[in-house]
Amino acid sequence: MTDVTDDEKKPPRDKGTGSVFQRKRDGRWVAQIEAGFTRSGARRYITQSAKTETEAKRKLRAMQNKAAKEGIPAAGGGGMTVKKWSDTWLPLYQQRVRPSRFTDARGVVRRYIVPTIGTRKLDRLTPADVRSVHKACRDAGYEEATALRSHDVLMVMLKAAELEGHAVPSNVRLTPRPRLPESGRDAIPLDEAMALLKAAGDRPDATRWAAALLQGMRQAECLGLTWDCVDLDRALMDVSWQLQRLPYDDRALETFRIPRDYTARRLVGAAHLVRPKSRERVVPLVEPMVEALRWWKETAPPNPYGLVWTEAEARPVRKGTDRDAWFALQDAARVAHVDEHGVGRRYTLHEARHTTATLLLELGVDSEVIRAIVGHSSVTTTRGYQHVSQELSRRALEGLATTLQFGAQRRTLLPQPEGD
């Protein structure tokens, strides 16, 4: 007769199932459930003891119910708090992401996550803890987007903790994300876009706003555009860089927090040219834009960085300065966004970009052509990326220029003769 081992007699229990037995050394009853394996490969158990068999069975059912609802806690890391883990995780995260993303994540951790659940242990977190972070954002008076951002940062942080072997209950990362309300951003109506272009003609930075409305460029792409990326003879613009101010690592030594594999060219102070977050793209320039840029290149104040647009002292334009100029342009053009309740506000710079994509869609331009012109846009994310010829892009932009009466208005972007 062949001997049969215990392992062959009984199939292994699933995680979360368990048993009750009496311990010989002290006579106490023990409830235990299997919890997978340790790092060394040995079986791992979660146990609780009781004086009586009845009480042990009650504890077993409680452990089984908790395992069914929350999952089996991972091994290790039982003493790690959210605050302690955030101190470990943030420097690691800094090396992996763009400086702007790291700065945003660090702010979320310090303002909302740590003050709310920093003392909680990782292996004792619950969905209610996650929701308390959402509530902290709302109680601080911020919009739902802040709660969503805090949620996403917390989930990334907890996933990293799991990868490092710390215990995080599996149901915590299943907590639903906050839902964003419908975006209040709108495309600028055609007549108002035309009014903005007309008003821009009275300003020295007229081409800056034509680039936003006609070319659909992001703010950082406009501010980081250099003349060596503008080919006026071929009427092409290479959108390969954007202007960002990177955080100092040591101001005295003039070193910066820059992650590995991140390309950055320092201009002055904290201002750097960095690669755009979307793929680089070459965009055609319509003929009126070429004329306006050619004039601007000849008359613009020189700057040592080769930037197309600068501040008065030939320094890179700050985003706040650029935003204020955009608001002033709207005031000069007497345009504003007015909602269904009659409440007015200024258009954001992103809405200028949204306008380009929306008007191109209304002209019947294929969404992939629009994507090639403006880069990634929520208006055009219905299909995967395909290569689009520059000729298709040029025809689309010529159609947009006609719609905006850009050819008729190009004189507003160029200096006017006396008495005209």
Backbone hydrogen bonds, N-H to C=O, Kabsch-Sander energy under -0.5 kcal/mol:
donor,donor_aa,acceptor,acceptor_aa,energy
9,K,5,T,-1.7
10,K,6,D,-2.0
16,G,34,E,-2.3
17,T,14,D,-1.9
19,S,32,Q,-2.2
21,F,30,V,-2.0
23,R,21,F,-0.5
23,R,28,R,-3.4
27,G,23,R,-1.9
29,W,50,A,-2.6
30,V,21,F,-3.5
31,A,48,Q,-3.3
32,Q,19,S,-2.5
33,I,46,I,-2.3
34,E,17,T,-1.8
35,A,44,R,-3.1
38,T,42,A,-3.1
41,G,38,T,-1.5
44,R,36,G,-2.6
46,I,33,I,-2.5
48,Q,31,A,-2.4
50,A,29,W,-2.8
56,A,52,T,-2.0
57,K,53,E,-2.5
58,R,54,T,-1.9
59,K,55,E,-2.1
60,L,56,A,-2.2
61,R,57,K,-2.4
62,A,58,R,-2.0
63,M,59,K,-2.4
64,Q,60,L,-2.7
65,N,61,R,-2.6
66,K,62,A,-2.2
67,A,63,M,-2.4
68,A,64,Q,-2.2
69,K,65,N,-2.0
70,E,66,K,-3.3
71,G,67,A,-1.7
80,M,77,G,-1.5
82,V,120,R,-2.3
83,K,118,G,-2.5
85,W,81,T,-2.5
86,S,82,V,-2.4
87,D,83,K,-1.8
88,T,84,K,-1.1
89,W,85,W,-3.0
90,L,86,S,-2.4
92,L,88,T,-0.8
93,Y,89,W,-2.8
94,Q,90,L,-2.2
95,Q,91,P,-0.8
95,Q,92,L,-0.6
96,R,93,Y,-1.6
97,V,93,Y,-1.2
102,F,98,R,-2.5
103,T,99,P,-2.7
104,D,100,S,-1.9
105,A,101,R,-2.5
106,R,102,F,-3.1
107,G,103,T,-2.0
108,V,104,D,-2.1
109,V,105,A,-2.5
110,R,106,R,-2.4
111,R,107,G,-2.4
112,Y,108,V,-2.3
113,I,108,V,-1.8
114,V,109,V,-2.9
116,T,112,Y,-1.0
117,I,113,I,-3.0
118,G,114,V,-2.1
120,R,117,I,-1.4
122,L,80,M,-3.0
124,R,121,K,-1.8
125,L,122,L,-1.2
129,D,126,T,-0.9
130,V,126,T,-1.4
131,R,127,P,-2.5
132,S,128,A,-1.7
133,V,129,D,-1.2
133,V,130,V,-0.6
134,H,130,V,-1.7
135,K,131,R,-2.4
136,A,132,S,-2.0
137,C,133,V,-1.7
138,R,134,H,-1.9
139,D,135,K,-3.3
140,A,136,A,-1.3
141,G,138,R,-1.9
142,Y,137,C,-1.9
146,T,143,E,-1.4
147,A,143,E,-1.0
148,L,144,E,-2.4
149,R,145,A,-2.3
150,S,146,T,-2.5
151,H,147,A,-2.3
152,D,148,L,-2.5
153,V,149,R,-2.3
154,L,150,S,-2.4
155,M,151,H,-2.4
156,V,152,D,-2.1
157,M,153,V,-2.3
158,L,154,L,-2.5
159,K,155,M,-2.4
160,A,156,V,-2.0
161,A,157,M,-1.6
162,E,158,L,-2.2
163,L,159,K,-2.1
164,E,160,A,-1.3
165,G,162,E,-1.9
166,H,161,A,-2.5
167,A,76,G,-0.9
171,N,70,E,-1.4
172,V,169,P,-1.4
173,R,169,P,-0.6
174,L,171,N,-1.2
175,T,172,V,-1.5
188,I,351,E,-0.7
193,A,189,P,-2.5
194,M,190,L,-2.3
195,A,191,D,-1.8
196,L,192,E,-2.1
197,L,193,A,-2.0
198,K,194,M,-2.2
199,A,195,A,-2.5
200,A,196,L,-2.0
201,G,197,L,-0.8
201,G,198,K,-0.9
202,D,199,A,-1.5
203,R,200,A,-2.2
206,A,203,R,-1.1
208,R,205,D,-1.0
209,W,205,D,-1.1
210,A,206,A,-1.7
211,A,207,T,-2.2
212,A,208,R,-1.2
213,L,209,W,-2.3
214,L,210,A,-2.9
215,Q,210,A,-0.8
215,Q,211,A,-0.8
216,G,212,A,-0.6
217,M,211,A,-1.4
222,C,218,R,-2.3
223,L,219,Q,-2.6
224,G,220,A,-1.2
225,L,222,C,-1.3
227,W,306,G,-2.7
229,C,226,T,-1.9
230,V,227,W,-1.7
231,D,229,C,-0.6
231,D,236,L,-2.8
232,L,230,V,-0.9
235,A,231,D,-0.8
236,L,231,D,-2.2
237,M,283,V,-2.3
238,D,229,C,-3.3
239,V,237,M,-0.8
239,V,281,R,-2.9
240,S,238,D,-1.4
242,Q,274,V,-2.5
243,L,220,A,-2.5
244,Q,242,Q,-0.5
244,Q,272,H,-2.6
246,L,244,Q,-0.7
246,L,270,A,-2.2
249,D,255,T,-2.9
250,D,255,T,-1.6
254,E,250,D,-0.9
255,T,250,D,-2.1
257,R,247,P,-2.4
258,I,256,F,-1.2
260,R,95,Q,-1.0
262,Y,259,P,-1.0
263,T,261,D,-0.5
264,A,262,Y,-0.5
265,R,273,L,-2.8
266,R,264,A,-0.6
267,L,271,A,-3.0
268,V,271,A,-0.8
271,A,268,V,-2.2
272,H,244,Q,-3.0
273,L,265,R,-2.9
274,V,242,Q,-2.8
274,V,272,H,-0.6
275,R,263,T,-0.9
281,R,239,V,-1.2
283,V,237,M,-3.2
283,V,281,R,-0.5
285,L,235,A,-2.6
289,M,286,V,-0.6
290,V,286,V,-2.0
291,E,287,E,-2.2
292,A,288,P,-2.3
293,L,289,M,-2.7
294,R,290,V,-2.5
295,W,291,E,-2.2
296,W,292,A,-2.3
297,K,293,L,-2.6
298,E,294,R,-1.3
299,T,295,W,-1.5
300,A,296,W,-2.7
306,G,303,N,-1.1
308,V,225,L,-2.7
311,E,315,R,-3.1
314,A,311,E,-2.0
317,V,309,W,-0.5
322,D,318,R,-2.5
323,R,319,K,-2.8
324,D,320,G,-2.3
325,A,321,T,-1.9
326,W,322,D,-1.9
327,F,323,R,-2.2
328,A,324,D,-2.4
329,L,325,A,-2.0
330,Q,326,W,-1.8
331,D,327,F,-2.1
332,A,328,A,-2.3
333,A,329,L,-2.2
334,R,330,Q,-1.0
335,V,330,Q,-2.0
337,H,345,R,-2.6
338,V,336,A,-0.5
339,D,343,V,-2.4
342,G,339,D,-2.1
345,R,337,H,-2.2
352,A,348,T,-0.8
352,A,349,L,-0.7
353,R,349,L,-1.3
354,H,350,H,-2.5
355,T,351,E,-1.8
356,T,352,A,-1.5
357,A,353,R,-1.7
358,T,354,H,-2.5
359,L,355,T,-2.9
360,L,356,T,-2.0
361,L,357,A,-2.1
362,E,358,T,-2.4
363,L,359,L,-1.4
364,G,361,L,-1.8
365,V,360,L,-2.3
369,V,366,D,-0.6
370,I,366,D,-1.9
371,R,367,S,-2.3
372,A,368,E,-1.8
373,I,369,V,-1.4
374,V,370,I,-3.0
375,G,371,R,-2.2
380,T,377,S,-1.6
381,T,378,S,-0.6
393,S,389,S,-1.7
394,R,390,Q,-2.7
395,R,391,E,-2.3
396,A,392,L,-2.0
397,L,393,S,-2.3
398,E,394,R,-2.5
399,G,395,R,-2.0
400,L,396,A,-1.9
401,A,397,L,-2.7
402,T,398,E,-2.1
403,T,399,G,-2.2
404,L,400,L,-2.5
405,Q,402,T,-1.5
406,F,401,A,-3.9
409,Q,405,Q,-1.6
410,R,406,F,-0.7
410,R,407,G,-0.7
412,T,409,Q,-2.2
413,L,409,Q,-0.5
413,L,410,R,-1.5
414,L,410,R,-0.5
414,L,411,R,-0.7
420,D,417,P,-1.9
